[in-house]
Amino acid sequence: MTLQKERVVIQEAAEAYYEKLLQQASSSPEVFSLPGGEKVKLEDSCVCFLPVYREDPKYKILVLTDPQDKERVLAIYLNQYWWPIEDIVKTADSSREGLIQVQTFGERIVLFVLNYIIFGMLERSSADDTFFVSHSAKESAKIFWRSGDAVAFYTVKMKGSLCDVNTSQCYLLPVLDTVFVRRKYRRCGLGMKILHDFCQSFVTEDALGISCPISADMYQVCQKFLQTHPEEQDRLWEVEAPGDWSQRVSIWLKIQLEPALSESELQTVQTSPCRVQLFKLHSLKLSFLNDDKMLLPLIGSTWRKR
């Protein structure tokens, strides 16, 4: 089944069920049992459609929300059944292990659930200022599967792809745009695996980006990764779209300078095609090669998106 047909089949089935639900509203409503034993009435007030894609609202999925908290999604209607959120991000396919490219509409739904529901509604702390909007239909994405569970994902803005629908500007390099690891799977090395997979997916590119701003947690992952893989230190940049040289900051350089510079001073780190310009570096001892590449032998060192 093609991706387009799969989307149509899933949505038409959901719309038919929803119409049936509305017609039965006056009679005794159906009940959905949650894994913990709680029962929720399948009523119009608790059921709604959510768009899967950011830029194309016509493709939607039917969801069941908590009667007491309409921002909390409890289940999704797929293939004639209601499925609890945790069941949506599981698979019985033993071949799904590690990072797998998102290709089918079903996988797009898993990505949507991980991003919009699990991160956005269930696992995002009130202190976390990170926020991911729904991904576009054409955005390149991989899901990390472990023992039958979808535990993480990352998405990439491909080189040459449009920055957004309102501009003609295109990305000038591949950019790691969003990354999420489920709470119970953090500090298990998944961030390192994601960064390594991203770099290995674009071995012929001289420069790779990570969308600005990068969170403190992600900087820690970047530091560990770049210390483990020094060959990638010159390739990774924190970038703003579309990623020309005036919109790039060397991640490795910024990590090295962090203990010595204030936040305002870090903002003055600018780049050009052939040199790194630094302002207010105080007494830092920096050495330069003839080709203007910078060495930082004496400077001590110390995950978000969009």
C-alpha positions in Angstrom: 0.0 0.0 0.0 1.4 3.4 -0.9 1.9 6.1 1.7 -0.9 8.2 0.2 -3.4 5.3 0.2 -2.4 4.3 3.7 -3.2 7.8 4.9 -6.6 7.9 3.1 -7.6 4.4 4.4 -6.8 5.3 8.1 -8.5 8.7 7.9 -11.6 7.4 6.2 -12.0 4.7 8.7 -11.7 7.2 11.6 -14.2 9.6 10.0 -16.7 6.8 9.5 -16.3 5.7 13.1 -16.7 9.3 14.3 -19.9 9.7 12.4 -21.3 6.5 13.9 -20.3 7.8 17.3 -22.2 11.0 16.8 -25.3 9.1 15.8 -25.1 7.0 18.9 -24.7 10.0 21.2 -28.3 9.9 22.4 -28.1 6.2 23.4 -25.8 4.5 25.8 -22.2 5.5 24.9 -19.4 2.9 24.5 -16.7 2.7 27.1 -12.9 2.4 26.6 -10.9 0.7 29.4 -7.4 2.1 30.0 -4.5 -0.2 31.0 -4.8 0.9 34.6 -8.5 -0.1 34.8 -10.0 3.3 34.4 -13.0 3.5 32.1 -13.7 6.4 29.8 -17.0 7.0 28.0 -16.5 7.4 24.2 -18.5 10.6 23.9 -18.2 13.5 21.4 -16.9 15.8 24.1 -13.8 13.6 24.6 -13.1 12.7 21.0 -11.4 14.9 18.4 -9.2 14.9 15.4 -5.6 16.1 15.5 -3.5 16.9 12.4 -0.4 14.7 11.9 1.5 17.2 9.8 2.3 20.8 10.6 1.7 22.2 7.1 -1.1 19.9 5.9 -4.1 19.8 8.3 -6.2 17.5 6.0 -4.4 14.4 7.3 -5.7 13.8 10.8 -6.0 11.0 13.4 -8.9 10.5 15.9 -7.9 10.7 19.5 -9.6 10.2 22.9 -8.8 12.8 25.5 -9.1 12.8 29.3 -12.6 14.1 30.3 -10.9 16.0 33.2 -7.9 17.3 31.1 -8.6 17.8 27.4 -4.9 18.4 26.8 -4.1 14.8 27.7 -4.5 12.2 25.0 -5.4 8.7 26.3 -5.8 6.7 23.1 -5.8 6.8 19.3 -8.3 5.2 16.9 -6.5 3.0 14.3 -7.5 -0.1 12.3 -11.0 -0.3 13.8 -9.8 -0.2 17.5 -8.8 2.3 20.2 -5.2 1.9 21.2 -3.7 3.3 24.4 -0.8 5.6 23.8 1.9 3.2 25.0 0.6 0.5 22.6 1.0 2.9 19.7 4.7 3.1 20.3 5.2 -0.7 20.4 5.9 -3.2 17.7 5.9 -7.0 17.4 8.3 -6.9 14.5 11.6 -8.2 15.9 13.5 -6.7 13.0 12.8 -3.2 14.2 15.8 -2.6 16.4 18.0 0.6 16.5 17.5 3.6 14.3 15.0 3.0 11.5 14.0 5.5 8.8 10.4 6.7 8.9 8.7 5.7 5.7 5.1 4.6 6.2 2.1 6.6 7.5 2.0 4.3 10.5 5.6 5.2 11.4 4.6 8.9 10.9 1.9 8.4 13.5 4.5 6.8 15.9 6.7 9.9 15.3 3.7 12.2 16.0 2.9 10.3 19.2 6.5 10.5 20.5 6.8 14.2 19.6 3.4 15.8 20.1 1.8 13.6 22.8 4.5 11.8 24.8 7.0 14.7 24.8 4.6 17.6 24.4 1.9 16.4 26.9 3.2 13.6 29.1 7.0 13.9 29.7 7.8 17.5 29.2 8.5 19.2 32.5 7.1 22.6 33.4 10.6 24.0 33.6 11.5 22.8 30.1 11.3 25.6 27.6 11.9 23.2 24.7 8.8 22.8 22.4 8.5 20.8 19.2 5.7 21.5 16.7 4.3 18.7 14.5 6.8 17.7 11.8 6.2 18.3 8.1 5.2 15.4 5.8 8.5 15.4 4.0 10.8 15.9 7.0 13.4 13.2 7.2 13.1 11.3 10.5 14.4 8.2 12.2 12.9 6.4 15.2 15.0 4.5 17.7 13.5 1.1 18.5 14.6 -1.0 21.4 13.1 -4.4 22.4 9.9 -3.6 20.7 9.5 0.0 22.0 9.9 3.3 20.2 12.2 5.1 22.6 13.6 8.1 20.7 13.6 9.9 17.4 15.5 12.6 15.5 14.6 14.6 12.4 16.8 16.3 9.8 16.3 19.3 7.6 17.9 18.1 4.4 20.4 20.2 2.4 18.4 21.9 -0.4 15.0 21.6 1.4 12.9 24.7 2.0 13.4 26.4 5.4 9.6 26.9 5.6 6.6 27.3 3.4 6.8 31.1 3.6 10.2 31.5 2.1 12.3 30.5 -1.0 15.4 30.0 1.1 16.8 26.5 1.3 19.1 24.8 3.9 22.7 25.1 2.9 23.7 22.0 4.9 22.1 19.0 6.5 20.7 20.1 9.9 19.8 17.9 12.9 16.6 19.7 13.8 14.7 17.8 16.6 15.9 15.1 19.0 13.9 13.4 21.8 14.7 10.5 24.1 12.0 9.1 26.4 12.6 9.8 30.0 13.2 6.3 31.2 15.8 5.7 28.4 17.9 8.7 29.0 21.6 8.5 30.2 21.9 5.2 28.3 24.0 6.5 25.4 21.1 7.0 22.9 22.1 10.7 22.3 25.6 9.6 21.4 24.2 6.9 19.0 21.9 9.5 17.4 24.7 12.0 16.8 26.9 9.2 15.4 24.2 8.1 13.1 23.6 11.6 11.9 27.2 12.2 11.1 27.6 8.8 9.4 24.6 9.5 7.2 26.4 12.5 5.6 30.0 11.4 5.4 30.6 13.4 2.2 29.5 16.7 3.7 32.2 19.1 5.0 29.7 20.7 7.5 26.7 19.5 9.5 24.4 21.6 11.5 22.4 21.3 14.8 19.5 23.7 15.0 19.9 26.7 17.3 19.4 27.0 20.2 20.9 23.9 21.6 19.9 22.9 25.2 22.4 22.5 28.0 21.7 18.8 28.1 22.3 18.5 24.4 25.6 20.4 24.7 26.7 17.8 27.2 26.0 15.1 24.7 27.8 17.0 22.0 30.8 17.5 24.2 31.1 13.8 25.0 30.5 12.8 21.4 33.1 15.2 20.0 35.7 14.1 22.7 35.0 10.5 21.6 35.0 11.4 17.9 37.6 14.2 17.4 37.3 13.7 13.6 33.9 15.3 13.8 34.9 18.4 15.8 35.4 20.6 12.7 32.1 19.4 11.1 29.4 20.2 13.7 28.0 23.7 13.8 25.1 25.3 15.8 23.1 27.0 13.0 20.1 29.2 12.3 18.3 28.7 9.0 19.3 28.6 6.2 22.8 28.0 7.6 25.2 30.3 5.8 28.5 31.1 7.3 27.2 34.2 9.2 24.6 31.8 10.9 27.0 29.2 12.1 28.9 28.8 15.4 31.4 26.0 16.0 29.9 23.7 18.6 33.4 22.4 19.7 34.7 25.9 20.0 31.7 27.1 22.0 32.1 24.1 24.3 35.8 25.0 24.9 35.0 28.7 25.5 32.0 28.2 27.8 33.9 28.3 31.1 35.6 31.5 30.2 32.9 33.5 28.5 29.6 35.0 29.7 26.5 34.3 27.7 26.6 37.8 26.0 30.2 37.2 25.0 29.4 33.8 23.6 26.9 35.5 21.3 29.7 37.4 19.7 31.3 34.3 18.4 30.8 34.7 14.6 32.1 32.7 11.7 33.2 33.3 8.1 34.4 30.8 5.4 38.0 31.0 6.4 38.4 32.2 10.0 36.7 32.4 13.4 36.4 35.9 14.9 36.4 36.2 18.6 35.7 39.3 20.8 36.4 39.9 24.5 38.5 36.8 25.0 40.3 38.3 28.0 43.5 36.4 28.8 42.8 33.2 26.9 45.9 31.8 25.2 45.0 31.0 21.6 47.4 29.8 19.0 46.8 30.1 15.2 48.1 28.1 12.3 49.0 29.8 9.1 45.8 28.7 7.5 43.8 30.6 10.2 42.6 27.4 11.9 42.4 27.9 15.6 44.0 25.6 18.2 42.7 25.6 21.8 45.2 23.5 23.7 45.0 25.4 26.9 41.3 26.0 27.3 39.4 23.8 29.7 36.1 22.2 28.7 32.9 21.5 30.6 19.9 18.0 24.3 16.7 20.8 22.4 15.7 22.0 19.7 14.0 24.6 18.0 
